[in-house]
Amino acid sequence: MNTPRPQIPRIYANPASGLLLEYADRWYDLSAWASAAGHPSHLLELITSGLLHRDQFADSLPGSGSSDWIEVPTPDLDKWDPPLSRPEVGKVLCLGKNFAAHAAEFGEDVPTEPLWFGKLPDTIVGHGAQVTVRPWYTDRVDHEAEVALVISKQGSDLTLENAMEYVGGWMVANDLTARSMQGAHRKLGHPWMPAKNMDGFLPLGPCLVPAGFIDPHDLRVTCQVGTELRQDASTQDLVVRVEPALVALSKHLTLYPGDIVLMGTPEGVGPLQDGDEVVCDVDHIGALSTRILRPKS
């Protein structure tokens, strides 16, 4: 007997018509729903208001008795805006070596304390984007499939008990990395920032699943390049789970609405060539597709 597919709301940013909701295999105009109900029109405002959290949103979803939903045709799009980007995104914080097998594939130990680094909001692109690696950089660039979360309210010194209250939703991320550059800088004892930050080095999307609708610690994470499956793991294997990760980050920096946290990538990262199609997929969220271009200088 087949297990019924969970009915999970997914919110997409349509470059032409605003916010759309995919739910129960149908599509709805989320922007029109928000306007009719007197709610904010921007996704981050909806997140920070708490209106999209399962505690409130479940009772407003299509079929729940709400009459303010306008059904729209299934969009025929191969490209979506990222759910959030600059200037809404203040900072992007990333967990490193957060899967033991990923640390092992580089011959390294799992950190005794959460290891994190930053990517700049300027790197964010959406589903279906073409990422052109700068022609002057001809060495290895890797894919890194990850689960990403967005912060919903301001907080510092979070606790294990309240950390999840600061999560507004979930996305798929591809933490593209200039691997040769990273290795060279690591040997010199330099930071990783240049290797993690080039234009387009953070594909994000394809949608946002609001908080409360999925278990972030039981998700399959995969990455396929062309026809080759390279990464395949479960967030059950995270070294640092979401709550302690947010506790650790908030000890250093106040978290603000729109900040994004990447939870780390599993083993199987590998190089990308000119024309490669990369698909990072996370259970219940969706598949994030990116085309890599490596022009010659």
RAWO-V636043 format. One record per pair of residues at least 12 apart in sequence whose C-alpha atoms are under 10 Angstrom apart, sorted by the first residue. I is the first residue (numbers start at 0). J is the second residue. If there is no record, write none. Layout:
i & j
I & J
I & J
This chain:
i & j
4 & 23
4 & 283
5 & 23
5 & 212
5 & 213
5 & 283
6 & 21
6 & 22
6 & 23
6 & 24
6 & 212
6 & 283
7 & 21
7 & 22
7 & 23
7 & 24
7 & 53
7 & 57
7 & 208
7 & 209
7 & 212
7 & 213
7 & 283
7 & 284
8 & 20
8 & 21
8 & 22
8 & 23
8 & 24
8 & 26
8 & 51
8 & 53
8 & 56
8 & 57
8 & 60
8 & 61
8 & 206
8 & 207
8 & 208
8 & 209
8 & 212
8 & 283
8 & 284
9 & 21
9 & 22
9 & 23
9 & 26
9 & 168
9 & 169
9 & 170
9 & 205
9 & 206
9 & 207
9 & 208
9 & 209
9 & 212
9 & 283
9 & 284
9 & 285
10 & 22
10 & 26
10 & 27
10 & 28
10 & 29
10 & 42
10 & 51
10 & 82
10 & 168
10 & 204
10 & 205
10 & 206
10 & 207
10 & 208
10 & 209
10 & 284
11 & 29
11 & 42
11 & 79
11 & 80
11 & 81
11 & 82
11 & 204
11 & 205
11 & 206
11 & 207
11 & 208
12 & 29
12 & 30
12 & 42
12 & 78
12 & 79
12 & 80
12 & 81
12 & 82
12 & 83
12 & 125
12 & 204
12 & 205
12 & 206
12 & 207
13 & 74
13 & 76
13 & 78
13 & 79
13 & 80
13 & 81
13 & 82
13 & 206
14 & 76
14 & 78
14 & 79
14 & 80
14 & 81
15 & 79
15 & 80
16 & 28
16 & 29
16 & 30
16 & 31
17 & 29
17 & 30
17 & 31
17 & 40
17 & 41
17 & 42
17 & 80
18 & 30
18 & 31
18 & 32
18 & 33
18 & 40
18 & 41
18 & 42
18 & 80
18 & 82
19 & 31
19 & 32
19 & 70
19 & 71
19 & 74
19 & 206
20 & 32
20 & 60
20 & 61
20 & 68
20 & 70
20 & 71
20 & 206
20 & 207
20 & 208
21 & 70
21 & 71
21 & 73
21 & 206
21 & 208
22 & 60
22 & 61
22 & 62
23 & 60
23 & 61
23 & 62
24 & 73
25 & 61
25 & 70
25 & 71
25 & 72
25 & 73
26 & 61
26 & 68
26 & 69
26 & 70
26 & 71
26 & 72
26 & 73
26 & 74
27 & 61
27 & 68
27 & 69
27 & 70
27 & 71
27 & 72
27 & 73
28 & 67
28 & 68
28 & 69
28 & 70
28 & 71
28 & 72
29 & 42
29 & 67
29 & 68
29 & 69
29 & 70
30 & 42
30 & 68
30 & 69
31 & 67
31 & 68
31 & 69
32 & 59
32 & 65
32 & 66
32 & 67
32 & 68
32 & 69
33 & 45
33 & 50
33 & 67
33 & 68
34 & 67
35 & 67
35 & 68
36 & 67
38 & 50
41 & 83
41 & 87
42 & 82
42 & 83
42 & 87
42 & 207
42 & 257
43 & 82
43 & 83
43 & 87
43 & 88
43 & 149
43 & 150
43 & 151
43 & 167
43 & 256
43 & 257
44 & 87
44 & 151
44 & 256
44 & 257
45 & 151
45 & 167
46 & 149
46 & 150
46 & 151
46 & 152
46 & 166
46 & 167
46 & 168
46 & 209
46 & 210
46 & 256
46 & 257
47 & 150
47 & 151
47 & 152
47 & 153
47 & 165
47 & 166
47 & 167
47 & 255
47 & 256
47 & 257
48 & 151
48 & 152
48 & 167
49 & 151
49 & 152
49 & 164
49 & 167
49 & 209
49 & 210
50 & 167
50 & 209
51 & 167
51 & 168
51 & 208
51 & 209
51 & 210
51 & 211
52 & 151
52 & 164
52 & 166
52 & 167
52 & 168
52 & 208
52 & 209
52 & 210
52 & 211
52 & 212
53 & 208
53 & 209
53 & 210
53 & 211
53 & 212
53 & 213
54 & 210
54 & 211
54 & 212
55 & 211
56 & 209
56 & 210
56 & 211
56 & 212
57 & 211
57 & 212
76 & 126
76 & 127
77 & 126
77 & 127
77 & 128
77 & 288
78 & 125
78 & 126
78 & 127
78 & 128
78 & 129
78 & 205
78 & 287
78 & 288
78 & 289
79 & 124
79 & 125
79 & 126
79 & 127
79 & 128
79 & 203
79 & 204
79 & 205
79 & 206
79 & 287
80 & 123
80 & 124
80 & 125
80 & 126
80 & 127
80 & 128
80 & 202
80 & 203
80 & 204
80 & 205
80 & 206
81 & 123
81 & 124
81 & 125
81 & 126
81 & 127
81 & 128
81 & 170
81 & 201
81 & 202
81 & 203
81 & 204
81 & 205
81 & 206
81 & 207
82 & 124
82 & 125
82 & 126
82 & 170
82 & 203
82 & 204
82 & 205
82 & 206
82 & 207
82 & 208
83 & 120
83 & 123
83 & 124
83 & 125
83 & 149
83 & 170
83 & 203
83 & 204
83 & 206
83 & 207
83 & 257
83 & 258
83 & 259
84 & 120
84 & 121
84 & 122
84 & 123
84 & 124
84 & 125
84 & 203
84 & 257
84 & 258
84 & 259
85 & 119
85 & 120
85 & 121
85 & 122
85 & 123
85 & 257
86 & 120
86 & 121
86 & 257
87 & 120
87 & 256
87 & 257
87 & 258
88 & 119
88 & 120
88 & 121
88 & 123
88 & 149
88 & 150
88 & 255
88 & 256
88 & 257
88 & 258
88 & 259
89 & 119
89 & 120
89 & 254
89 & 255
89 & 256
89 & 257
89 & 258
89 & 259
90 & 117
90 & 118
90 & 119
90 & 120
90 & 121
90 & 254
90 & 255
90 & 256
90 & 257
90 & 258
90 & 259
90 & 260
91 & 116
91 & 117
91 & 118
91 & 119
91 & 120
91 & 122
91 & 123
91 & 147
91 & 148
91 & 149
91 & 201
91 & 257
91 & 258
91 & 259
91 & 260
91 & 261
92 & 115
92 & 116
92 & 117
92 & 118
92 & 119
92 & 147
92 & 245
92 & 248
92 & 254
92 & 258
92 & 259
92 & 260
92 & 261
92 & 262
93 & 114
93 & 115
93 & 116
93 & 117
93 & 118
93 & 145
93 & 147
93 & 174
93 & 244
93 & 248
93 & 259
93 & 260
93 & 261
93 & 262
93 & 263
93 & 264
94 & 113
94 & 114
94 & 115
94 & 116
94 & 117
94 & 145
94 & 238
94 & 239
94 & 244
94 & 248
94 & 260
94 & 261
94 & 262
94 & 263
94 & 264
95 & 109
95 & 110
95 & 113
95 & 114
95 & 115
95 & 116
95 & 239
95 & 261
95 & 262
95 & 263
95 & 264
96 & 108
96 & 109
96 & 110
96 & 113
96 & 114
96 & 115
96 & 237
96 & 238
96 & 239
96 & 262
96 & 263
96 & 264
96 & 265
96 & 266
97 & 109
97 & 110
97 & 113
97 & 114
97 & 115
97 & 234
97 & 236
97 & 237
97 & 238
97 & 239
97 & 240
97 & 244
97 & 262
97 & 263
97 & 264
97 & 265
98 & 232
98 & 233
98 & 234
98 & 235
98 & 236
98 & 237
98 & 238
98 & 239
98 & 262
98 & 263
98 & 264
98 & 265
98 & 266
99 & 236
99 & 237
99 & 238
99 & 264
99 & 265
99 & 266
100 & 232
100 & 236
100 & 264
100 & 265
100 & 266
100 & 267
101 & 230
101 & 263
101 & 264
101 & 265
101 & 266
101 & 267
101 & 268
102 & 264
102 & 265
102 & 266
103 & 266
104 & 265
104 & 266
104 & 267
104 & 268
105 & 266
109 & 238
110 & 238
110 & 239
111 & 238
112 & 239
112 & 244
112 & 247
113 & 238
113 & 239
113 & 240
113 & 243
113 & 244
113 & 245
113 & 247
113 & 248
114 & 239
114 & 244
114 & 247
114 & 248
114 & 263
115 & 244
115 & 247
115 & 248
115 & 260
115 & 261
115 & 262
115 & 263
116 & 190
116 & 191
116 & 192
116 & 195
116 & 261
117 & 191
117 & 192
117 & 195
117 & 196
117 & 260
117 & 261
118 & 174
118 & 191
118 & 192
118 & 193
118 & 194
118 & 195
118 & 196
118 & 197
118 & 200
118 & 201
118 & 259
118 & 260
118 & 261
119 & 192
119 & 195
119 & 196
119 & 197
119 & 198
119 & 200
119 & 201
120 & 196
120 & 198
120 & 199
120 & 200
120 & 201
120 & 258
120 & 259
121 & 196
121 & 197
121 & 198
121 & 199
121 & 200
121 & 201
122 & 174
122 & 175
122 & 195
122 & 196
122 & 197
122 & 198
122 & 199
122 & 200
122 & 201
122 & 202
122 & 203
123 & 172
123 & 173
123 & 174
123 & 196
123 & 197
123 & 198
123 & 199
123 & 200
123 & 201
123 & 202
123 & 203
123 & 204
124 & 172
124 & 198
124 & 199
124 & 200
124 & 201
124 & 202
124 & 203
124 & 204
124 & 289
125 & 172
125 & 199
125 & 201
125 & 202
125 & 203
125 & 204
125 & 205
125 & 206
125 & 287
125 & 288
125 & 289
126 & 171
126 & 172
126 & 202
126 & 203
126 & 204
126 & 205
126 & 206
126 & 278
126 & 286
126 & 287
126 & 288
126 & 289
126 & 290
127 & 202
127 & 203
127 & 204
127 & 205
127 & 276
127 & 277
127 & 278
127 & 287
127 & 288
127 & 289
127 & 290
128 & 199
128 & 202
128 & 203
128 & 287
128 & 288
128 & 289
128 & 290
128 & 291
129 & 199
129 & 202
129 & 274
129 & 276
129 & 288
129 & 289
129 & 290
129 & 291
129 & 292
130 & 175
130 & 197
130 & 198
130 & 199
130 & 200
130 & 201
130 & 202
130 & 274
130 & 289
130 & 290
130 & 291
130 & 292
130 & 293
131 & 197
131 & 198
131 & 199
131 & 200
131 & 273
131 & 274
131 & 290
131 & 291
131 & 292
131 & 293
131 & 294
132 & 177
132 & 197
132 & 198
132 & 199
132 & 200
132 & 273
132 & 291
132 & 292
132 & 293
132 & 294
132 & 295
133 & 197
133 & 198
133 & 292
133 & 293
133 & 294
133 & 295
133 & 296
134 & 292
134 & 293
134 & 294
134 & 295
134 & 296
135 & 293
135 & 294
135 & 295
135 & 296
136 & 177
136 & 179
136 & 180
136 & 293
136 & 294
136 & 295
136 & 296
137 & 177
137 & 179
137 & 293
137 & 294
137 & 295
137 & 296
138 & 177
138 & 178
138 & 179
138 & 180
138 & 270
138 & 271
138 & 293
139 & 176
139 & 177
139 & 178
139 & 179
139 & 180
139 & 181
139 & 269
139 & 270
139 & 271
139 & 272
140 & 175
140 & 176
140 & 177
140 & 178
140 & 179
140 & 180
140 & 181
140 & 194
140 & 195
140 & 200
140 & 268
140 & 269
140 & 270
140 & 271
140 & 272
140 & 291
140 & 293
141 & 173
141 & 174
141 & 175
141 & 176
141 & 177
141 & 178
141 & 179
141 & 267
141 & 268
141 & 269
141 & 270
141 & 271
141 & 272
142 & 172
142 & 173
142 & 174
142 & 175
142 & 176
142 & 177
142 & 178
142 & 200
142 & 201
142 & 222
142 & 223
142 & 224
142 & 229
142 & 230
142 & 264
142 & 267
142 & 268
142 & 269
142 & 270
142 & 271
142 & 277
142 & 278
142 & 279
142 & 291
143 & 172
143 & 173
143 & 174
143 & 175
143 & 176
143 & 201
143 & 221
143 & 222
143 & 229
143 & 230
143 & 263
143 & 264
143 & 265
143 & 266
143 & 267
143 & 268
143 & 269
143 & 277
143 & 279
144 & 171
144 & 172
144 & 173
144 & 174
144 & 175
144 & 202
144 & 220
144 & 221
144 & 222
144 & 223
144 & 229
144 & 230
144 & 231
144 & 261
144 & 262
144 & 263
144 & 264
144 & 265
144 & 266
144 & 267
144 & 268
144 & 277
144 & 278
144 & 279
144 & 280
144 & 281
144 & 287
145 & 170
145 & 171
145 & 172
145 & 173
145 & 174
145 & 203
145 & 220
145 & 221
145 & 222
145 & 234
145 & 260
145 & 261
145 & 262
145 & 263
145 & 264
145 & 265
145 & 279
145 & 280
145 & 281
146 & 169
146 & 170
146 & 171
146 & 172
146 & 173
146 & 203
146 & 204
146 & 215
146 & 218
146 & 219
146 & 220
146 & 234
146 & 260
146 & 261
146 & 262
146 & 263
146 & 264
146 & 279
146 & 280
146 & 281
146 & 282
146 & 284
147 & 168
147 & 169
147 & 170
147 & 171
147 & 172
147 & 173
147 & 203
147 & 204
147 & 207
147 & 215
147 & 259
147 & 260
147 & 261
147 & 262
147 & 263
148 & 165
148 & 166
148 & 167
148 & 168
148 & 169
148 & 170
148 & 171
148 & 172
148 & 207
148 & 208
148 & 209
148 & 210
148 & 215
148 & 241
148 & 257
148 & 258
148 & 259
148 & 260
148 & 261
148 & 262
149 & 165
149 & 166
149 & 167
149 & 168
149 & 169
149 & 170
149 & 207
149 & 209
149 & 210
149 & 255
149 & 256
149 & 257
149 & 258
149 & 259
149 & 260
149 & 261
150 & 163
150 & 164
150 & 165
150 & 166
150 & 167
150 & 168
150 & 169
150 & 245
150 & 254
150 & 255
150 & 256
150 & 257
150 & 258
150 & 259
150 & 260
151 & 163
151 & 164
151 & 165
151 & 166
151 & 167
151 & 168
151 & 210
151 & 254
151 & 255
151 & 256
151 & 257
151 & 258
151 & 259
152 & 164
152 & 165
152 & 166
152 & 167
152 & 254
152 & 255
152 & 256
152 & 257
152 & 258
153 & 165
153 & 249
153 & 253
153 & 254
153 & 255
153 & 256
153 & 257
153 & 258
154 & 245
154 & 249
154 & 250
154 & 252
154 & 253
154 & 254
154 & 255
154 & 256
155 & 245
155 & 246
155 & 247
155 & 248
155 & 249
155 & 250
155 & 251
155 & 252
155 & 253
155 & 254
155 & 255
156 & 245
156 & 246
156 & 247
156 & 248
156 & 249
156 & 250
156 & 251
156 & 252
156 & 253
156 & 254
157 & 242
157 & 243
157 & 244
157 & 245
157 & 246
157 & 247
157 & 248
157 & 249
157 & 250
157 & 253
157 & 254
158 & 242
158 & 243
158 & 245
158 & 246
158 & 247
158 & 249
158 & 250
159 & 241
159 & 242
159 & 243
159 & 244
159 & 245
159 & 246
159 & 247
160 & 242
160 & 243
160 & 246
161 & 242
161 & 245
161 & 246
162 & 241
162 & 242
162 & 243
162 & 244
162 & 245
162 & 246
162 & 249
163 & 210
163 & 211
163 & 241
163 & 242
163 & 245
164 & 210
164 & 211
164 & 242
165 & 210
165 & 242
165 & 245
165 & 254
165 & 255
165 & 256
166 & 209
166 & 210
166 & 211
166 & 241
166 & 242
166 & 245
166 & 256
166 & 257
166 & 258
166 & 259
166 & 260
167 & 207
167 & 208
167 & 209
167 & 210
167 & 211
167 & 256
167 & 257
167 & 259
168 & 206
168 & 207
168 & 208
168 & 209
168 & 210
168 & 211
168 & 212
168 & 213
168 & 259
169 & 204
169 & 206
169 & 207
169 & 208
169 & 209
169 & 210
169 & 211
169 & 212
169 & 213
169 & 215
169 & 259
169 & 260
169 & 261
169 & 281
169 & 283
169 & 284
170 & 203
170 & 204
170 & 205
170 & 206
170 & 207
170 & 208
170 & 209
170 & 259
170 & 260
170 & 261
170 & 280
170 & 281
170 & 283
170 & 284
170 & 285
170 & 286
170 & 287
171 & 202
171 & 203
171 & 204
171 & 205
171 & 206
171 & 207
171 & 208
171 & 220
171 & 261
171 & 279
171 & 280
171 & 281
171 & 282
171 & 284
171 & 285
171 & 286
171 & 287
172 & 200
172 & 201
172 & 202
172 & 203
172 & 204
172 & 205
172 & 260
172 & 261
172 & 262
172 & 263
172 & 264
172 & 279
172 & 280
172 & 281
172 & 286
172 & 287
172 & 288
173 & 200
173 & 201
173 & 202
173 & 203
173 & 204
173 & 222
173 & 261
173 & 263
173 & 264
173 & 277
173 & 278
173 & 279
173 & 280
173 & 287
173 & 288
173 & 289
174 & 195
174 & 196
174 & 199
174 & 200
174 & 201
174 & 202
174 & 203
174 & 261
174 & 263
174 & 264
175 & 194
175 & 195
175 & 196
175 & 197
175 & 199
175 & 200
175 & 201
175 & 202
175 & 268
175 & 270
175 & 271
176 & 191
176 & 192
176 & 193
176 & 194
176 & 195
176 & 196
176 & 197
176 & 200
176 & 201
176 & 268
176 & 269
176 & 270
177 & 191
177 & 193
177 & 194
177 & 195
177 & 196
177 & 197
177 & 200
177 & 270
178 & 191
178 & 194
178 & 195
178 & 268
178 & 269
178 & 270
179 & 194
179 & 270
180 & 193
180 & 194
180 & 195
181 & 193
181 & 194
181 & 195
182 & 194
199 & 289
199 & 291
202 & 279
202 & 287
202 & 288
202 & 289
203 & 279
203 & 287
203 & 288
203 & 289
204 & 279
204 & 284
204 & 285
204 & 286
204 & 287
204 & 288
205 & 279
205 & 280
205 & 284
205 & 285
205 & 286
205 & 287
205 & 288
206 & 284
206 & 285
206 & 286
206 & 287
207 & 284
207 & 285
208 & 283
208 & 284
208 & 285
209 & 284
212 & 283
213 & 282
213 & 283
213 & 284
214 & 234
214 & 283
215 & 233
215 & 234
215 & 235
215 & 240
215 & 241
215 & 262
215 & 282
215 & 283
216 & 233
216 & 234
216 & 235
216 & 236
216 & 237
216 & 240
216 & 241
217 & 233
217 & 234
217 & 235
217 & 236
217 & 237
217 & 282
218 & 232
218 & 233
218 & 234
218 & 235
218 & 236
218 & 280
218 & 281
218 & 282
218 & 283
218 & 284
219 & 231
219 & 232
219 & 233
219 & 234
219 & 235
219 & 280
219 & 281
219 & 282
219 & 283
220 & 232
220 & 233
220 & 234
220 & 264
220 & 265
220 & 279
220 & 280
220 & 281
220 & 282
220 & 286
221 & 233
221 & 264
221 & 265
221 & 267
221 & 278
221 & 279
221 & 280
221 & 281
221 & 282
221 & 286
222 & 264
222 & 265
222 & 267
222 & 268
222 & 277
222 & 278
222 & 279
222 & 280
222 & 281
222 & 286
222 & 287
222 & 288
223 & 275
223 & 276
223 & 277
223 & 278
223 & 279
223 & 280
223 & 288
224 & 269
224 & 270
224 & 271
224 & 272
224 & 275
224 & 276
224 & 277
224 & 278
224 & 279
224 & 288
224 & 289
224 & 290
225 & 274
225 & 275
225 & 276
225 & 277
225 & 278
226 & 276
226 & 277
226 & 278
227 & 277
228 & 267
228 & 277
228 & 278
229 & 265
229 & 266
229 & 267
229 & 268
229 & 269
230 & 264
230 & 265
230 & 266
230 & 267
230 & 268
230 & 269
230 & 279
230 & 280
231 & 264
231 & 265
231 & 266
231 & 267
231 & 279
231 & 280
231 & 281
232 & 264
232 & 265
232 & 266
232 & 267
232 & 281
233 & 265
233 & 281
233 & 282
234 & 262
234 & 263
234 & 264
234 & 265
234 & 281
236 & 265
237 & 262
237 & 263
237 & 264
237 & 265
238 & 262
238 & 263
239 & 262
239 & 263
240 & 262
241 & 260
241 & 261
241 & 262
244 & 260
244 & 261
244 & 262
245 & 260
248 & 260
271 & 290
271 & 291
271 & 292
271 & 293
272 & 290
272 & 291
272 & 292
272 & 293
273 & 290
273 & 291
273 & 292
273 & 293
273 & 294
273 & 295
274 & 289
274 & 290
274 & 291
274 & 292
274 & 293
274 & 294
275 & 289
275 & 290
275 & 291
275 & 292
275 & 293
276 & 288
276 & 289
276 & 290
276 & 291
276 & 292
277 & 289
277 & 290
277 & 291
278 & 290
